[in-house]
Amino acid sequence: MEPIEMNKYLSKMTIRMGAGIFLGSMVGFGYYYFIGCDSGTCAITSNPINSMIYGTVMGIILFWPTNQKKEKS
C-alpha cells in the first residue's frame, strides 16, 4: 500500500474502532441503568463500570475491521 492509502485506511479504522468503543460503552451503561440488577448479585449488571467495560468489549468485537473485499457486479 502507498502511504496515502495507508493513512486513509488507518483513519477509517480509527473512526470505526472509536465508534465501537463509544457505542458499546453507552449501550453497556444503558443496560445497567434500565435493566441492571438491584440486589448486587449480578457480576456485570450490578456495577456501571463493569457494564460499560463489557459493552466496550462487545463494541470492539462488532466494529473490528475486516479485510474482506467487495465484489463488483
PDB file of N, CA, C and O in Angstrom, chain B, residues numbered from 101:
ATOM      1  N   MET B 101       0.845  -1.188   0.000  1.00  0.00           N
ATOM      2  CA  MET B 101       0.000   0.000   0.000  1.00  0.00           C
ATOM      3  C   MET B 101       0.884   1.243   0.000  1.00  0.00           C
ATOM      4  O   MET B 101       1.957   1.279   0.602  1.00  0.00           O
ATOM      5  N   GLU B 102       0.397   2.235  -0.685  1.00  0.00           N
ATOM      6  CA  GLU B 102       1.107   3.505  -0.690  1.00  0.00           C
ATOM      7  C   GLU B 102       0.818   4.244   0.610  1.00  0.00           C
ATOM      8  O   GLU B 102      -0.187   3.973   1.268  1.00  0.00           O
ATOM      9  N   PRO B 103       1.691   5.175   0.985  1.00  0.00           N
ATOM     10  CA  PRO B 103       1.490   5.888   2.258  1.00  0.00           C
ATOM     11  C   PRO B 103       0.149   6.620   2.350  1.00  0.00           C
ATOM     12  O   PRO B 103      -0.464   6.647   3.418  1.00  0.00           O
ATOM     13  N   ILE B 104      -0.310   7.209   1.255  1.00  0.00           N
ATOM     14  CA  ILE B 104      -1.580   7.948   1.294  1.00  0.00           C
ATOM     15  C   ILE B 104      -2.743   6.985   1.517  1.00  0.00           C
ATOM     16  O   ILE B 104      -3.647   7.269   2.303  1.00  0.00           O
ATOM     17  N   GLU B 105      -2.721   5.845   0.824  1.00  0.00           N
ATOM     18  CA  GLU B 105      -3.775   4.857   1.019  1.00  0.00           C
ATOM     19  C   GLU B 105      -3.744   4.292   2.423  1.00  0.00           C
ATOM     20  O   GLU B 105      -4.792   4.021   3.008  1.00  0.00           O
ATOM     21  N   MET B 106      -2.546   4.112   2.973  1.00  0.00           N
ATOM     22  CA  MET B 106      -2.421   3.581   4.324  1.00  0.00           C
ATOM     23  C   MET B 106      -2.979   4.572   5.335  1.00  0.00           C
ATOM     24  O   MET B 106      -3.636   4.167   6.294  1.00  0.00           O
ATOM     25  N   ASN B 107      -2.728   5.865   5.137  1.00  0.00           N
ATOM     26  CA  ASN B 107      -3.271   6.877   6.049  1.00  0.00           C
ATOM     27  C   ASN B 107      -4.792   6.903   6.008  1.00  0.00           C
ATOM     28  O   ASN B 107      -5.434   7.042   7.049  1.00  0.00           O
ATOM     29  N   LYS B 108      -5.376   6.773   4.826  1.00  0.00           N
ATOM     30  CA  LYS B 108      -6.835   6.734   4.716  1.00  0.00           C
ATOM     31  C   LYS B 108      -7.389   5.504   5.427  1.00  0.00           C
ATOM     32  O   LYS B 108      -8.403   5.584   6.120  1.00  0.00           O
ATOM     33  N   TYR B 109      -6.714   4.361   5.251  1.00  0.00           N
ATOM     34  CA  TYR B 109      -7.154   3.129   5.905  1.00  0.00           C
ATOM     35  C   TYR B 109      -7.078   3.269   7.420  1.00  0.00           C
ATOM     36  O   TYR B 109      -8.006   2.885   8.132  1.00  0.00           O
ATOM     37  N   LEU B 110      -5.966   3.821   7.910  1.00  0.00           N
ATOM     38  CA  LEU B 110      -5.808   3.973   9.356  1.00  0.00           C
ATOM     39  C   LEU B 110      -6.819   4.950   9.938  1.00  0.00           C
ATOM     40  O   LEU B 110      -7.309   4.734  11.046  1.00  0.00           O
ATOM     41  N   SER B 111      -7.144   6.026   9.214  1.00  0.00           N
ATOM     42  CA  SER B 111      -8.114   6.973   9.737  1.00  0.00           C
ATOM     43  C   SER B 111      -9.517   6.353   9.756  1.00  0.00           C
ATOM     44  O   SER B 111     -10.274   6.578  10.699  1.00  0.00           O
ATOM     45  N   LYS B 112      -9.867   5.582   8.730  1.00  0.00           N
ATOM     46  CA  LYS B 112     -11.162   4.900   8.729  1.00  0.00           C
ATOM     47  C   LYS B 112     -11.231   3.868   9.847  1.00  0.00           C
ATOM     48  O   LYS B 112     -12.258   3.726  10.511  1.00  0.00           O
ATOM     49  N   MET B 113     -10.124   3.144  10.051  1.00  0.00           N
ATOM     50  CA  MET B 113     -10.085   2.139  11.099  1.00  0.00           C
ATOM     51  C   MET B 113     -10.195   2.793  12.473  1.00  0.00           C
ATOM     52  O   MET B 113     -10.881   2.275  13.354  1.00  0.00           O
ATOM     53  N   THR B 114      -9.528   3.920  12.659  1.00  0.00           N
ATOM     54  CA  THR B 114      -9.585   4.632  13.938  1.00  0.00           C
ATOM     55  C   THR B 114     -10.989   5.133  14.226  1.00  0.00           C
ATOM     56  O   THR B 114     -11.470   5.019  15.354  1.00  0.00           O
ATOM     57  N   ILE B 115     -11.640   5.679  13.232  1.00  0.00           N
ATOM     58  CA  ILE B 115     -13.012   6.166  13.410  1.00  0.00           C
ATOM     59  C   ILE B 115     -13.954   5.005  13.713  1.00  0.00           C
ATOM     60  O   ILE B 115     -14.825   5.115  14.576  1.00  0.00           O
ATOM     61  N   ARG B 116     -13.780   3.901  13.006  1.00  0.00           N
ATOM     62  CA  ARG B 116     -14.649   2.744  13.222  1.00  0.00           C
ATOM     63  C   ARG B 116     -14.453   2.166  14.622  1.00  0.00           C
ATOM     64  O   ARG B 116     -15.430   1.846  15.299  1.00  0.00           O
ATOM     65  N   MET B 117     -13.212   2.031  15.059  1.00  0.00           N
ATOM     66  CA  MET B 117     -12.949   1.488  16.390  1.00  0.00           C
ATOM     67  C   MET B 117     -13.426   2.458  17.474  1.00  0.00           C
ATOM     68  O   MET B 117     -13.960   2.026  18.496  1.00  0.00           O
ATOM     69  N   GLY B 118     -13.242   3.749  17.261  1.00  0.00           N
ATOM     70  CA  GLY B 118     -13.727   4.737  18.217  1.00  0.00           C
ATOM     71  C   GLY B 118     -15.236   4.690  18.353  1.00  0.00           C
ATOM     72  O   GLY B 118     -15.776   4.810  19.453  1.00  0.00           O
ATOM     73  N   ALA B 119     -15.917   4.513  17.223  1.00  0.00           N
ATOM     74  CA  ALA B 119     -17.380   4.389  17.261  1.00  0.00           C
ATOM     75  C   ALA B 119     -17.795   3.133  18.012  1.00  0.00           C
ATOM     76  O   ALA B 119     -18.759   3.154  18.778  1.00  0.00           O
ATOM     77  N   GLY B 120     -17.076   2.045  17.798  1.00  0.00           N
ATOM     78  CA  GLY B 120     -17.387   0.802  18.506  1.00  0.00           C
ATOM     79  C   GLY B 120     -17.193   0.936  20.003  1.00  0.00           C
ATOM     80  O   GLY B 120     -18.007   0.448  20.788  1.00  0.00           O
ATOM     81  N   ILE B 121     -16.112   1.599  20.401  1.00  0.00           N
ATOM     82  CA  ILE B 121     -15.843   1.795  21.828  1.00  0.00           C
ATOM     83  C   ILE B 121     -16.904   2.685  22.453  1.00  0.00           C
ATOM     84  O   ILE B 121     -17.431   2.370  23.520  1.00  0.00           O
ATOM     85  N   PHE B 122     -17.223   3.796  21.795  1.00  0.00           N
ATOM     86  CA  PHE B 122     -18.200   4.737  22.345  1.00  0.00           C
ATOM     87  C   PHE B 122     -19.596   4.117  22.423  1.00  0.00           C
ATOM     88  O   PHE B 122     -20.246   4.159  23.467  1.00  0.00           O
ATOM     89  N   LEU B 123     -20.043   3.548  21.314  1.00  0.00           N
ATOM     90  CA  LEU B 123     -21.391   2.970  21.301  1.00  0.00           C
ATOM     91  C   LEU B 123     -21.508   1.786  22.248  1.00  0.00           C
ATOM     92  O   LEU B 123     -22.526   1.627  22.922  1.00  0.00           O
ATOM     93  N   GLY B 124     -20.479   0.961  22.303  1.00  0.00           N
ATOM     94  CA  GLY B 124     -20.507  -0.184  23.205  1.00  0.00           C
ATOM     95  C   GLY B 124     -20.589   0.229  24.660  1.00  0.00           C
ATOM     96  O   GLY B 124     -21.340  -0.363  25.435  1.00  0.00           O
ATOM     97  N   SER B 125     -19.818   1.244  25.037  1.00  0.00           N
ATOM     98  CA  SER B 125     -19.865   1.685  26.433  1.00  0.00           C
ATOM     99  C   SER B 125     -21.199   2.339  26.768  1.00  0.00           C
ATOM    100  O   SER B 125     -21.695   2.186  27.884  1.00  0.00           O
ATOM    101  N   MET B 126     -21.788   3.064  25.819  1.00  0.00           N
ATOM    102  CA  MET B 126     -23.089   3.674  26.073  1.00  0.00           C
ATOM    103  C   MET B 126     -24.185   2.615  26.181  1.00  0.00           C
ATOM    104  O   MET B 126     -25.078   2.736  27.019  1.00  0.00           O
ATOM    105  N   VAL B 127     -24.126   1.595  25.353  1.00  0.00           N
ATOM    106  CA  VAL B 127     -25.102   0.510  25.445  1.00  0.00           C
ATOM    107  C   VAL B 127     -24.930  -0.231  26.766  1.00  0.00           C
ATOM    108  O   VAL B 127     -25.916  -0.608  27.400  1.00  0.00           O
ATOM    109  N   GLY B 128     -23.687  -0.442  27.184  1.00  0.00           N
ATOM    110  CA  GLY B 128     -23.433  -1.091  28.470  1.00  0.00           C
ATOM    111  C   GLY B 128     -23.991  -0.290  29.631  1.00  0.00           C
ATOM    112  O   GLY B 128     -24.596  -0.856  30.542  1.00  0.00           O
ATOM    113  N   PHE B 129     -23.794   1.025  29.608  1.00  0.00           N
ATOM    114  CA  PHE B 129     -24.348   1.862  30.669  1.00  0.00           C
ATOM    115  C   PHE B 129     -25.866   1.875  30.620  1.00  0.00           C
ATOM    116  O   PHE B 129     -26.527   1.827  31.658  1.00  0.00           O
ATOM    117  N   GLY B 130     -26.419   1.941  29.412  1.00  0.00           N
ATOM    118  CA  GLY B 130     -27.874   1.908  29.274  1.00  0.00           C
ATOM    119  C   GLY B 130     -28.458   0.610  29.801  1.00  0.00           C
ATOM    120  O   GLY B 130     -29.528   0.610  30.411  1.00  0.00           O
ATOM    121  N   TYR B 131     -27.774  -0.477  29.573  1.00  0.00           N
ATOM    122  CA  TYR B 131     -28.237  -1.764  30.096  1.00  0.00           C
ATOM    123  C   TYR B 131     -28.206  -1.754  31.618  1.00  0.00           C
ATOM    124  O   TYR B 131     -29.138  -2.237  32.261  1.00  0.00           O
ATOM    125  N   TYR B 132     -27.137  -1.206  32.199  1.00  0.00           N
ATOM    126  CA  TYR B 132     -27.063  -1.098  33.666  1.00  0.00           C
ATOM    127  C   TYR B 132     -28.190  -0.224  34.195  1.00  0.00           C
ATOM    128  O   TYR B 132     -28.845  -0.581  35.174  1.00  0.00           O
ATOM    129  N   TYR B 133     -28.419   0.914  33.559  1.00  0.00           N
ATOM    130  CA  TYR B 133     -29.374   1.898  34.057  1.00  0.00           C
ATOM    131  C   TYR B 133     -30.819   1.405  33.956  1.00  0.00           C
ATOM    132  O   TYR B 133     -31.593   1.554  34.902  1.00  0.00           O
ATOM    133  N   PHE B 134     -31.182   0.822  32.817  1.00  0.00           N
ATOM    134  CA  PHE B 134     -32.573   0.448  32.591  1.00  0.00           C
ATOM    135  C   PHE B 134     -32.913  -0.982  33.027  1.00  0.00           C
ATOM    136  O   PHE B 134     -34.037  -1.244  33.457  1.00  0.00           O
ATOM    137  N   ILE B 135     -31.959  -1.904  32.919  1.00  0.00           N
ATOM    138  CA  ILE B 135     -32.254  -3.308  33.178  1.00  0.00           C
ATOM    139  C   ILE B 135     -31.491  -3.844  34.376  1.00  0.00           C
ATOM    140  O   ILE B 135     -31.903  -4.848  34.956  1.00  0.00           O
ATOM    141  N   GLY B 136     -30.409  -3.219  34.760  1.00  0.00           N
ATOM    142  CA  GLY B 136     -29.469  -3.718  35.756  1.00  0.00           C
ATOM    143  C   GLY B 136     -30.048  -4.403  36.979  1.00  0.00           C
ATOM    144  O   GLY B 136     -31.252  -4.353  37.232  1.00  0.00           O
ATOM    145  N   CYS B 137     -29.182  -5.032  37.718  1.00  0.00           N
ATOM    146  CA  CYS B 137     -29.535  -5.844  38.878  1.00  0.00           C
ATOM    147  C   CYS B 137     -29.469  -4.978  40.146  1.00  0.00           C
ATOM    148  O   CYS B 137     -28.426  -4.392  40.436  1.00  0.00           O
ATOM    149  N   ASP B 138     -30.550  -4.895  40.888  1.00  0.00           N
ATOM    150  CA  ASP B 138     -30.586  -4.078  42.102  1.00  0.00           C
ATOM    151  C   ASP B 138     -30.028  -4.796  43.330  1.00  0.00           C
ATOM    152  O   ASP B 138     -29.581  -4.148  44.277  1.00  0.00           O
ATOM    153  N   SER B 139     -30.052  -6.111  43.318  1.00  0.00           N
ATOM    154  CA  SER B 139     -29.643  -6.852  44.511  1.00  0.00           C
ATOM    155  C   SER B 139     -28.131  -6.883  44.696  1.00  0.00           C
ATOM    156  O   SER B 139     -27.658  -7.151  45.800  1.00  0.00           O
ATOM    157  N   GLY B 140     -27.372  -6.619  43.654  1.00  0.00           N
ATOM    158  CA  GLY B 140     -25.918  -6.631  43.757  1.00  0.00           C
ATOM    159  C   GLY B 140     -25.302  -7.992  43.542  1.00  0.00           C
ATOM    160  O   GLY B 140     -24.089  -8.145  43.693  1.00  0.00           O
ATOM    161  N   THR B 141     -26.097  -8.985  43.195  1.00  0.00           N
ATOM    162  CA  THR B 141     -25.560 -10.327  42.999  1.00  0.00           C
ATOM    163  C   THR B 141     -25.123 -10.585  41.563  1.00  0.00           C
ATOM    164  O   THR B 141     -24.432 -11.568  41.298  1.00  0.00           O
ATOM    165  N   CYS B 142     -25.509  -9.731  40.644  1.00  0.00           N
ATOM    166  CA  CYS B 142     -25.134  -9.905  39.241  1.00  0.00           C
ATOM    167  C   CYS B 142     -23.750  -9.290  39.027  1.00  0.00           C
ATOM    168  O   CYS B 142     -23.535  -8.120  39.344  1.00  0.00           O
ATOM    169  N   ALA B 143     -22.831 -10.061  38.501  1.00  0.00           N
ATOM    170  CA  ALA B 143     -21.444  -9.610  38.369  1.00  0.00           C
ATOM    171  C   ALA B 143     -21.291  -8.460  37.386  1.00  0.00           C
ATOM    172  O   ALA B 143     -20.499  -7.549  37.627  1.00  0.00           O
ATOM    173  N   ILE B 144     -22.021  -8.483  36.297  1.00  0.00           N
ATOM    174  CA  ILE B 144     -21.833  -7.453  35.268  1.00  0.00           C
ATOM    175  C   ILE B 144     -22.805  -6.294  35.454  1.00  0.00           C
ATOM    176  O   ILE B 144     -22.389  -5.137  35.395  1.00  0.00           O
ATOM    177  N   THR B 145     -24.067  -6.569  35.672  1.00  0.00           N
ATOM    178  CA  THR B 145     -25.074  -5.510  35.641  1.00  0.00           C
ATOM    179  C   THR B 145     -25.295  -4.807  36.972  1.00  0.00           C
ATOM    180  O   THR B 145     -26.097  -3.875  37.025  1.00  0.00           O
ATOM    181  N   SER B 146     -24.632  -5.202  38.040  1.00  0.00           N
ATOM    182  CA  SER B 146     -24.833  -4.515  39.316  1.00  0.00           C
ATOM    183  C   SER B 146     -23.919  -3.309  39.475  1.00  0.00           C
ATOM    184  O   SER B 146     -24.088  -2.529  40.412  1.00  0.00           O
ATOM    185  N   ASN B 147     -22.959  -3.142  38.582  1.00  0.00           N
ATOM    186  CA  ASN B 147     -21.988  -2.058  38.670  1.00  0.00           C
ATOM    187  C   ASN B 147     -21.893  -1.380  37.301  1.00  0.00           C
ATOM    188  O   ASN B 147     -21.717  -2.073  36.300  1.00  0.00           O
ATOM    189  N   PRO B 148     -22.005  -0.043  37.222  1.00  0.00           N
ATOM    190  CA  PRO B 148     -21.964   0.605  35.909  1.00  0.00           C
ATOM    191  C   PRO B 148     -20.614   0.458  35.208  1.00  0.00           C
ATOM    192  O   PRO B 148     -20.565   0.379  33.981  1.00  0.00           O
ATOM    193  N   ILE B 149     -19.532   0.421  35.963  1.00  0.00           N
ATOM    194  CA  ILE B 149     -18.213   0.276  35.335  1.00  0.00           C
ATOM    195  C   ILE B 149     -18.096  -1.088  34.653  1.00  0.00           C
ATOM    196  O   ILE B 149     -17.622  -1.178  33.521  1.00  0.00           O
ATOM    197  N   ASN B 150     -18.523  -2.136  35.333  1.00  0.00           N
ATOM    198  CA  ASN B 150     -18.467  -3.470  34.734  1.00  0.00           C
ATOM    199  C   ASN B 150     -19.340  -3.557  33.490  1.00  0.00           C
ATOM    200  O   ASN B 150     -18.948  -4.171  32.498  1.00  0.00           O
ATOM    201  N   SER B 151     -20.508  -2.951  33.536  1.00  0.00           N
ATOM    202  CA  SER B 151     -21.398  -2.964  32.370  1.00  0.00           C
ATOM    203  C   SER B 151     -20.781  -2.215  31.201  1.00  0.00           C
ATOM    204  O   SER B 151     -20.880  -2.654  30.055  1.00  0.00           O
ATOM    205  N   MET B 152     -20.149  -1.092  31.487  1.00  0.00           N
ATOM    206  CA  MET B 152     -19.529  -0.306  30.424  1.00  0.00           C
ATOM    207  C   MET B 152     -18.320  -1.025  29.840  1.00  0.00           C
ATOM    208  O   MET B 152     -18.108  -0.974  28.628  1.00  0.00           O
ATOM    209  N   ILE B 153     -17.529  -1.688  30.660  1.00  0.00           N
ATOM    210  CA  ILE B 153     -16.383  -2.444  30.148  1.00  0.00           C
ATOM    211  C   ILE B 153     -16.866  -3.582  29.258  1.00  0.00           C
ATOM    212  O   ILE B 153     -16.324  -3.799  28.174  1.00  0.00           O
ATOM    213  N   TYR B 154     -17.875  -4.304  29.709  1.00  0.00           N
ATOM    214  CA  TYR B 154     -18.423  -5.400  28.920  1.00  0.00           C
ATOM    215  C   TYR B 154     -18.986  -4.869  27.594  1.00  0.00           C
ATOM    216  O   TYR B 154     -18.753  -5.465  26.542  1.00  0.00           O
ATOM    217  N   GLY B 155     -19.715  -3.768  27.639  1.00  0.00           N
ATOM    218  CA  GLY B 155     -20.255  -3.172  26.416  1.00  0.00           C
ATOM    219  C   GLY B 155     -19.154  -2.699  25.481  1.00  0.00           C
ATOM    220  O   GLY B 155     -19.279  -2.824  24.263  1.00  0.00           O
ATOM    221  N   THR B 156     -18.076  -2.155  26.040  1.00  0.00           N
ATOM    222  CA  THR B 156     -16.954  -1.708  25.226  1.00  0.00           C
ATOM    223  C   THR B 156     -16.302  -2.883  24.506  1.00  0.00           C
ATOM    224  O   THR B 156     -15.989  -2.790  23.319  1.00  0.00           O
ATOM    225  N   VAL B 157     -16.101  -3.966  25.205  1.00  0.00           N
ATOM    226  CA  VAL B 157     -15.514  -5.161  24.580  1.00  0.00           C
ATOM    227  C   VAL B 157     -16.419  -5.679  23.472  1.00  0.00           C
ATOM    228  O   VAL B 157     -15.934  -6.052  22.404  1.00  0.00           O
ATOM    229  N   MET B 158     -17.719  -5.706  23.707  1.00  0.00           N
ATOM    230  CA  MET B 158     -18.646  -6.154  22.673  1.00  0.00           C
ATOM    231  C   MET B 158     -18.643  -5.189  21.475  1.00  0.00           C
ATOM    232  O   MET B 158     -18.726  -5.629  20.329  1.00  0.00           O
ATOM    233  N   GLY B 159     -18.549  -3.885  21.737  1.00  0.00           N
ATOM    234  CA  GLY B 159     -18.476  -2.907  20.654  1.00  0.00           C
ATOM    235  C   GLY B 159     -17.218  -3.070  19.824  1.00  0.00           C
ATOM    236  O   GLY B 159     -17.262  -2.943  18.601  1.00  0.00           O
ATOM    237  N   ILE B 160     -16.092  -3.350  20.477  1.00  0.00           N
ATOM    238  CA  ILE B 160     -14.847  -3.575  19.744  1.00  0.00           C
ATOM    239  C   ILE B 160     -14.970  -4.814  18.875  1.00  0.00           C
ATOM    240  O   ILE B 160     -14.530  -4.813  17.726  1.00  0.00           O
ATOM    241  N   ILE B 161     -15.561  -5.864  19.410  1.00  0.00           N
ATOM    242  CA  ILE B 161     -15.711  -7.095  18.631  1.00  0.00           C
ATOM    243  C   ILE B 161     -16.620  -6.854  17.421  1.00  0.00           C
ATOM    244  O   ILE B 161     -16.321  -7.328  16.325  1.00  0.00           O
ATOM    245  N   LEU B 162     -17.714  -6.131  17.607  1.00  0.00           N
ATOM    246  CA  LEU B 162     -18.640  -5.900  16.499  1.00  0.00           C
ATOM    247  C   LEU B 162     -18.090  -4.957  15.436  1.00  0.00           C
ATOM    248  O   LEU B 162     -18.386  -5.119  14.252  1.00  0.00           O
ATOM    249  N   PHE B 163     -17.293  -3.974  15.847  1.00  0.00           N
ATOM    250  CA  PHE B 163     -16.789  -2.980  14.908  1.00  0.00           C
ATOM    251  C   PHE B 163     -15.371  -3.266  14.440  1.00  0.00           C
ATOM    252  O   PHE B 163     -14.761  -2.411  13.798  1.00  0.00           O
ATOM    253  N   TRP B 164     -14.825  -4.444  14.739  1.00  0.00           N
ATOM    254  CA  TRP B 164     -13.463  -4.787  14.349  1.00  0.00           C
ATOM    255  C   TRP B 164     -13.359  -4.776  12.823  1.00  0.00           C
ATOM    256  O   TRP B 164     -14.173  -5.404  12.146  1.00  0.00           O
ATOM    257  N   PRO B 165     -12.366  -4.069  12.275  1.00  0.00           N
ATOM    258  CA  PRO B 165     -12.249  -4.008  10.817  1.00  0.00           C
ATOM    259  C   PRO B 165     -11.846  -5.351  10.215  1.00  0.00           C
ATOM    260  O   PRO B 165     -11.050  -6.094  10.789  1.00  0.00           O
ATOM    261  N   THR B 166     -12.404  -5.641   9.062  1.00  0.00           N
ATOM    262  CA  THR B 166     -12.069  -6.862   8.346  1.00  0.00           C
ATOM    263  C   THR B 166     -11.431  -6.503   7.013  1.00  0.00           C
ATOM    264  O   THR B 166     -11.538  -5.366   6.553  1.00  0.00           O
ATOM    265  N   ASN B 167     -10.786  -7.446   6.411  1.00  0.00           N
ATOM    266  CA  ASN B 167     -10.115  -7.214   5.136  1.00  0.00           C
ATOM    267  C   ASN B 167     -10.866  -7.849   3.976  1.00  0.00           C
ATOM    268  O   ASN B 167     -10.253  -8.210   2.971  1.00  0.00           O
ATOM    269  N   GLN B 168     -12.153  -7.989   4.092  1.00  0.00           N
ATOM    270  CA  GLN B 168     -12.930  -8.588   3.014  1.00  0.00           C
ATOM    271  C   GLN B 168     -13.114  -7.566   1.900  1.00  0.00           C
ATOM    272  O   GLN B 168     -13.459  -6.409   2.145  1.00  0.00           O
ATOM    273  N   LYS B 169     -12.878  -8.015   0.678  1.00  0.00           N
ATOM    274  CA  LYS B 169     -13.045  -7.160  -0.491  1.00  0.00           C
ATOM    275  C   LYS B 169     -14.458  -7.345  -1.029  1.00  0.00           C
ATOM    276  O   LYS B 169     -14.972  -8.462  -1.082  1.00  0.00           O
ATOM    277  N   LYS B 170     -15.070  -6.256  -1.422  1.00  0.00           N
ATOM    278  CA  LYS B 170     -16.397  -6.322  -2.009  1.00  0.00           C
ATOM    279  C   LYS B 170     -16.263  -6.606  -3.508  1.00  0.00           C
ATOM    280  O   LYS B 170     -15.434  -6.008  -4.194  1.00  0.00           O
ATOM    281  N   GLU B 171     -17.089  -7.523  -3.998  1.00  0.00           N
ATOM    282  CA  GLU B 171     -17.071  -7.845  -5.424  1.00  0.00           C
ATOM    283  C   GLU B 171     -17.953  -6.862  -6.172  1.00  0.00           C
ATOM    284  O   GLU B 171     -19.056  -6.531  -5.736  1.00  0.00           O
ATOM    285  N   LYS B 172     -17.443  -6.401  -7.314  1.00  0.00           N
ATOM    286  CA  LYS B 172     -18.235  -5.502  -8.154  1.00  0.00           C
ATOM    287  C   LYS B 172     -19.078  -6.349  -9.094  1.00  0.00           C
ATOM    288  O   LYS B 172     -18.596  -7.313  -9.690  1.00  0.00           O
ATOM    289  N   SER B 173     -20.347  -5.971  -9.215  1.00  0.00           N
ATOM    290  CA  SER B 173     -21.202  -6.743 -10.112  1.00  0.00           C
ATOM    291  C   SER B 173     -21.377  -6.048 -11.443  1.00  0.00           C
ATOM    292  O   SER B 173     -22.069  -6.562 -12.322  1.00  0.00           O
TER     293      SER B 173
END
